[in-house]
Amino acid sequence: MSPWFKSCQRCFLHSSVLHRGFRCLSAVTNRRAELQLHSAVSRWCSTVQGQVRVRFAPSPTGFLHLGGLRTALYNYIFAKKYGGSFILRLEDTDQSRLVPGAADSIEDMLEWAGIPPDESPRQGGTVGPYLQSQRLDLYSQTAQQLVQSGHAYYCFCTSQRLELLKKEALRTGQTPRYDNRCRHLRPDQVQDKLAQGASHVIRFRLEVGVEPFQDLIFGWNRHEVAQVEGDPVVIKADGFPTYHLANIVDDHYMKISHVLRGSEWLISTSKHLLMYRALGWQPPAFGHLPLLMNKDGSKLSKRQGDIFIQSFQRDGILPEALLDITTNCGSGFSTNRIGRRIDELISEFNPSKITTHSALLDLEKLPEFNRIHLQQRIEDEEQCRLLVKDLQGQIQEVHTTEIQDKEVLHEDYIRRVLHLRKGHISSLKELVNPLYSYLWVRPSFSCQQVAALTAEAQHIASLMLRLIEERGEELSVDGLGKDLKNVAKQTKATKYREVMKLLRLALSGLEQGPSVAEMMVSLGPAEISHRFQKLLLLSANKD
């Protein structure tokens, strides 16, 4: 047993989480539970002994969505946990369905999310190209190798014949499958058809006797594919490979050590292992991740427009909030708390704790995740500086023609606003909506609005101007809370509640929002003096 294996095994087996699990189960089937946990740990430990290389291999037939991000995230975390490499490979062999811009966007979104690939079409690497459309010769050579060894054959069946087979199967209540007709063609028949230039594909010859394999998550599996499927196409008529061939060829030549992909591919793995065996290649370890589902258990569909990563980015969602919520609803971590950043996700990752249960995602909780991560960014000096720059751009975009005082774009001012509002806002975009426009634009209000609240507006404005002069630059939310109560006591017929409404109106033009004290601290002495001076003049002119 290698030193790495012993170390890894100790790490898992002596963790407090696992031991608590053993104690809880001891009253039921202690020995069985212990064996299952040891088995899960051993499955993972025994596969992580050489260089770890994992890949995320989406198809640019669409943009990156939450399900894809989650798969990429688990691969990234696994690679970084064990000092390995995370590779992005784009499976663009279905040329008819490619979406313009999707390939670049996928890599853009991984970089935005904070899980950039170590090797990719953009980054390059030693085992490229990383676009399958640029590796066609390799697939063709491998397919010919399979044909020459008798593990694959040319198929000349027309699309019309295949459609008839499908219709007949459906009519008789059977699952459509190819009948393997062309695997029985004589060599001379094949050569004649090839010489005539007949359109053809190459099919892999499925054989009975599939060996069981141990999935890292689902345990022992075996699917006798030859009994339920026809021989699959590996090279299409246009010369492009299908997924089944391309993915094993690329995983082999890119030296992929672990394939971590969605559980929908579990049933195809036996087929892929037959191809590895036919080619004489050592397969990687396979781990099939449980699906990401809606909170009601329904399938997370690409047709839900709000699951694409670009839409979250556009809506002001922070990447770390997305990573947090997609792992929080699943498994594979020693804790399950809100607020974890990528470095914490890596340190708390425990692959033996990944379960087979689907992860139920509740996107209604995303604002709360975003609120917590936004607060963390505000409290980090460097991250806060970036937030200030971002917010400066948003303010100028939304309020370009309305800003009267350029001081509202100053870094110190915006930083103060962020620190006062942290924990209350879920995204930066909230700060440029009408509720917070008073922070950037001086509000408008009328004599009628003032008169509806109190006849003592002029007196109250004078008291506030005197208070600001006395306090100078020393304004605090707690201190002003007490001062405002004292101001209210100095009025003759206006209650505290109406005084606060008047001050809120003068400061923001609104009837609701943050506390008056917080508004004052946010705006600063000079600006609130300006606004209360306006209230004083408006009240004086009315009189």
Solvent accessible surface area in square Angstrom, and as a share of the most:
residue,aa,sasa,rsa
1,M,145,0.65
2,S,37,0.24
3,P,111,0.70
4,W,93,0.32
5,F,18,0.07
6,K,97,0.41
7,S,56,0.36
8,C,10,0.06
9,Q,36,0.16
10,R,138,0.50
11,C,86,0.51
12,F,7,0.03
13,L,24,0.12
14,H,126,0.56
15,S,29,0.19
16,S,72,0.46
17,V,32,0.19
18,L,6,0.03
19,H,68,0.30
20,R,118,0.43
21,G,25,0.24
22,F,29,0.12
23,R,158,0.58
24,C,103,0.62
25,L,71,0.35
26,S,59,0.38
27,A,99,0.77
28,V,114,0.65
29,T,63,0.36
30,N,60,0.31
31,R,152,0.55
32,R,157,0.57
33,A,8,0.06
34,E,51,0.23
35,L,93,0.46
36,Q,103,0.46
37,L,45,0.22
38,H,60,0.27
39,S,44,0.28
40,A,15,0.12
41,V,1,0.00
42,S,36,0.23
43,R,38,0.14
44,W,4,0.01
45,C,0,0.00
46,S,54,0.35
47,T,42,0.24
48,V,5,0.03
49,Q,92,0.41
50,G,62,0.60
51,Q,124,0.55
52,V,3,0.02
53,R,17,0.06
54,V,0,0.00
55,R,10,0.04
56,F,12,0.05
57,A,19,0.15
58,P,22,0.14
59,S,48,0.31
60,P,5,0.03
61,T,25,0.15
62,G,22,0.21
63,F,65,0.27
64,L,7,0.04
65,H,37,0.17
66,L,0,0.00
67,G,19,0.19
68,G,11,0.11
69,L,0,0.00
70,R,11,0.04
71,T,24,0.14
72,A,0,0.00
73,L,0,0.00
74,Y,2,0.01
75,N,0,0.00
76,Y,25,0.09
77,I,0,0.00
78,F,0,0.00
79,A,0,0.00
80,K,64,0.27
81,K,60,0.25
82,Y,39,0.15
83,G,72,0.70
84,G,12,0.11
85,S,20,0.13
86,F,0,0.00
87,I,0,0.00
88,L,0,0.00
89,R,0,0.00
90,L,3,0.01
91,E,16,0.07
92,D,10,0.05
93,T,12,0.07
94,D,45,0.23
95,Q,78,0.35
96,S,105,0.68
97,R,146,0.53
98,L,63,0.31
99,V,50,0.29
100,P,123,0.77
101,G,50,0.48
102,A,0,0.00
103,A,33,0.26
104,D,92,0.48
105,S,6,0.04
106,I,2,0.01
107,E,4,0.02
108,D,60,0.31
109,M,11,0.05
110,L,0,0.00
111,E,65,0.29
112,W,60,0.21
113,A,4,0.03
114,G,34,0.33
115,I,0,0.00
116,P,55,0.35
117,P,6,0.04
118,D,65,0.34
119,E,19,0.08
120,S,0,0.00
121,P,51,0.32
122,R,107,0.39
123,Q,100,0.45
124,G,27,0.26
125,G,48,0.46
126,T,134,0.78
127,V,24,0.14
128,G,33,0.32
129,P,58,0.36
130,Y,8,0.03
131,L,40,0.20
132,Q,3,0.01
133,S,33,0.22
134,Q,111,0.49
135,R,13,0.05
136,L,52,0.26
137,D,107,0.55
138,L,44,0.22
139,Y,1,0.00
140,S,52,0.34
141,Q,115,0.51
142,T,4,0.03
143,A,0,0.00
144,Q,60,0.27
145,Q,82,0.37
146,L,1,0.00
147,V,32,0.18
148,Q,147,0.66
149,S,61,0.39
150,G,38,0.37
151,H,61,0.27
152,A,4,0.03
153,Y,16,0.06
154,Y,29,0.11
155,C,2,0.01
156,F,22,0.09
157,C,25,0.15
158,T,79,0.46
159,S,82,0.53
160,Q,125,0.56
161,R,53,0.19
162,L,62,0.31
163,E,78,0.35
164,L,120,0.60
165,L,48,0.24
166,K,95,0.40
167,K,121,0.51
168,E,85,0.38
169,A,12,0.09
170,L,105,0.52
171,R,178,0.65
172,T,69,0.40
173,G,72,0.69
174,Q,120,0.53
175,T,104,0.61
176,P,50,0.32
177,R,105,0.38
178,Y,19,0.07
179,D,68,0.35
180,N,27,0.14
181,R,133,0.49
182,C,8,0.05
183,R,53,0.19
184,H,137,0.61
185,L,44,0.22
186,R,136,0.50
187,P,107,0.68
188,D,73,0.38
189,Q,58,0.26
190,V,21,0.12
191,Q,112,0.50
192,D,79,0.41
193,K,72,0.31
194,L,51,0.25
195,A,91,0.70
196,Q,143,0.64
197,G,63,0.61
198,A,33,0.26
199,S,88,0.57
200,H,64,0.28
201,V,28,0.16
202,I,9,0.05
203,R,14,0.05
204,F,4,0.02
205,R,56,0.20
206,L,5,0.03
207,E,73,0.33
208,V,103,0.59
209,G,41,0.39
210,V,5,0.03
211,E,109,0.49
212,P,74,0.47
213,F,19,0.08
214,Q,67,0.30
215,D,0,0.00
216,L,5,0.02
217,I,11,0.05
218,F,63,0.26
219,G,10,0.10
220,W,172,0.60
221,N,25,0.13
222,R,122,0.44
223,H,50,0.22
224,E,29,0.13
225,V,1,0.01
226,A,20,0.15
227,Q,116,0.52
228,V,96,0.55
229,E,51,0.23
230,G,10,0.09
231,D,1,0.01
232,P,16,0.10
233,V,36,0.21
234,V,0,0.00
235,I,17,0.08
236,K,59,0.25
237,A,69,0.54
238,D,93,0.48
239,G,36,0.35
240,F,32,0.13
241,P,0,0.00
242,T,25,0.15
243,Y,51,0.19
244,H,35,0.16
245,L,0,0.00
246,A,0,0.00
247,N,2,0.01
248,I,1,0.00
249,V,0,0.00
250,D,0,0.00
251,D,2,0.01
252,H,62,0.28
253,Y,91,0.35
254,M,0,0.00
255,K,135,0.57
256,I,11,0.06
257,S,30,0.19
258,H,1,0.00
259,V,0,0.00
260,L,3,0.01
261,R,9,0.03
262,G,12,0.12
263,S,24,0.16
264,E,101,0.45
265,W,80,0.28
266,L,23,0.11
267,I,103,0.52
268,S,13,0.08
269,T,0,0.00
270,S,0,0.00
271,K,10,0.04
272,H,0,0.00
273,L,32,0.16
274,L,9,0.05
275,M,0,0.00
276,Y,3,0.01
277,R,119,0.43
278,A,20,0.15
279,L,15,0.07
280,G,67,0.64
281,W,36,0.13
282,Q,156,0.69
283,P,42,0.26
284,P,17,0.11
285,A,23,0.18
286,F,9,0.04
287,G,0,0.00
288,H,0,0.00
289,L,1,0.01
290,P,4,0.03
291,L,65,0.32
292,L,13,0.07
293,M,33,0.15
294,N,30,0.15
295,K,106,0.45
296,D,112,0.58
297,G,33,0.32
298,S,51,0.33
299,K,155,0.66
300,L,21,0.10
301,S,30,0.20
302,K,116,0.49
303,R,222,0.81
304,Q,55,0.24
305,G,56,0.53
306,D,80,0.41
307,I,1,0.00
308,F,47,0.20
309,I,0,0.00
310,Q,63,0.28
311,S,14,0.09
312,F,14,0.06
313,Q,73,0.32
314,R,162,0.59
315,D,83,0.43
316,G,22,0.21
317,I,24,0.12
318,L,18,0.09
319,P,14,0.09
320,E,27,0.12
321,A,0,0.00
322,L,0,0.00
323,L,5,0.02
324,D,0,0.00
325,I,5,0.02
326,T,0,0.00
327,T,2,0.01
328,N,28,0.15
329,C,34,0.20
330,G,26,0.25
331,S,24,0.15
332,G,2,0.02
333,F,15,0.06
334,S,41,0.27
335,T,58,0.34
336,N,106,0.54
337,R,96,0.35
338,I,71,0.36
339,G,3,0.03
340,R,1,0.00
341,R,108,0.39
342,I,47,0.24
343,D,88,0.46
344,E,44,0.20
345,L,0,0.00
346,I,35,0.18
347,S,77,0.50
348,E,28,0.13
349,F,4,0.02
350,N,11,0.06
351,P,0,0.00
352,S,14,0.09
353,K,53,0.23
354,I,15,0.08
355,T,55,0.32
356,T,63,0.37
357,H,138,0.62
358,S,52,0.33
359,A,2,0.02
360,L,88,0.44
361,L,5,0.02
362,D,29,0.15
363,L,44,0.22
364,E,133,0.60
365,K,114,0.48
366,L,8,0.04
367,P,66,0.42
368,E,70,0.31
369,F,3,0.01
370,N,1,0.01
371,R,62,0.23
372,I,39,0.20
373,H,1,0.00
374,L,3,0.01
375,Q,54,0.24
376,Q,46,0.21
377,R,50,0.18
378,I,1,0.01
379,E,96,0.43
380,D,64,0.33
381,E,123,0.55
382,E,94,0.42
383,Q,62,0.28
384,C,0,0.00
385,R,98,0.36
386,L,92,0.46
387,L,6,0.03
388,V,3,0.02
389,K,146,0.62
390,D,71,0.37
391,L,0,0.00
392,Q,47,0.21
393,G,37,0.35
394,Q,35,0.16
395,I,0,0.00
396,Q,87,0.39
397,E,145,0.65
398,V,76,0.44
399,H,13,0.06
400,T,87,0.50
401,T,133,0.77
402,E,83,0.37
403,I,21,0.11
404,Q,104,0.46
405,D,43,0.22
406,K,139,0.59
407,E,110,0.50
408,V,12,0.07
409,L,26,0.13
410,H,92,0.41
411,E,63,0.28
412,D,90,0.46
413,Y,21,0.08
414,I,0,0.00
415,R,48,0.18
416,R,86,0.31
417,V,0,0.00
418,L,0,0.00
419,H,71,0.32
420,L,40,0.20
421,R,22,0.08
422,K,59,0.25
423,G,23,0.22
424,H,115,0.52
425,I,1,0.01
426,S,25,0.16
427,S,13,0.08
428,L,12,0.06
429,K,91,0.38
430,E,53,0.24
431,L,0,0.00
432,V,18,0.10
433,N,55,0.28
434,P,108,0.68
435,L,65,0.32
436,Y,10,0.04
437,S,31,0.20
438,Y,5,0.02
439,L,2,0.01
440,W,3,0.01
441,V,22,0.12
442,R,61,0.22
443,P,16,0.10
444,S,99,0.64
445,F,21,0.09
446,S,40,0.26
447,C,39,0.24
448,Q,136,0.61
449,Q,82,0.37
450,V,2,0.01
451,A,55,0.43
452,A,89,0.69
453,L,44,0.22
454,T,13,0.08
455,A,105,0.81
456,E,27,0.12
457,A,3,0.02
458,Q,73,0.33
459,H,77,0.34
460,I,0,0.00
461,A,0,0.00
462,S,39,0.25
463,L,9,0.04
464,M,0,0.00
465,L,36,0.18
466,R,129,0.47
467,L,15,0.08
468,I,8,0.04
469,E,145,0.65
470,E,118,0.53
471,R,97,0.35
472,G,31,0.30
473,E,142,0.63
474,E,142,0.64
475,L,26,0.13
476,S,58,0.38
477,V,54,0.31
478,D,118,0.61
479,G,30,0.29
480,L,1,0.01
481,G,27,0.26
482,K,145,0.61
483,D,12,0.06
484,L,4,0.02
485,K,114,0.48
486,N,76,0.39
487,V,6,0.03
488,A,10,0.08
489,K,161,0.68
490,Q,94,0.42
491,T,17,0.10
492,K,193,0.82
493,A,94,0.72
494,T,15,0.09
495,K,150,0.64
496,Y,98,0.37
497,R,166,0.60
498,E,47,0.21
499,V,0,0.00
500,M,27,0.12
501,K,84,0.35
502,L,0,0.00
503,L,0,0.00
504,R,38,0.14
505,L,10,0.05
506,A,1,0.01
507,L,0,0.00
508,S,6,0.04
509,G,24,0.23
510,L,47,0.23
511,E,167,0.75
512,Q,130,0.58
513,G,34,0.33
514,P,8,0.05
515,S,56,0.36
516,V,7,0.04
517,A,7,0.06
518,E,16,0.07
519,M,1,0.00
520,M,0,0.00
521,V,18,0.10
522,S,3,0.02
523,L,8,0.04
524,G,5,0.05
525,P,26,0.16
526,A,87,0.67
527,E,22,0.10
528,I,0,0.00
529,S,34,0.22
530,H,86,0.38
531,R,6,0.02
532,F,0,0.00
533,Q,76,0.34
534,K,75,0.32
535,L,0,0.00
536,L,34,0.17
537,L,100,0.50
538,L,39,0.19
539,S,4,0.03
540,A,41,0.31
541,N,122,0.63
542,K,95,0.40
543,D,126,0.65
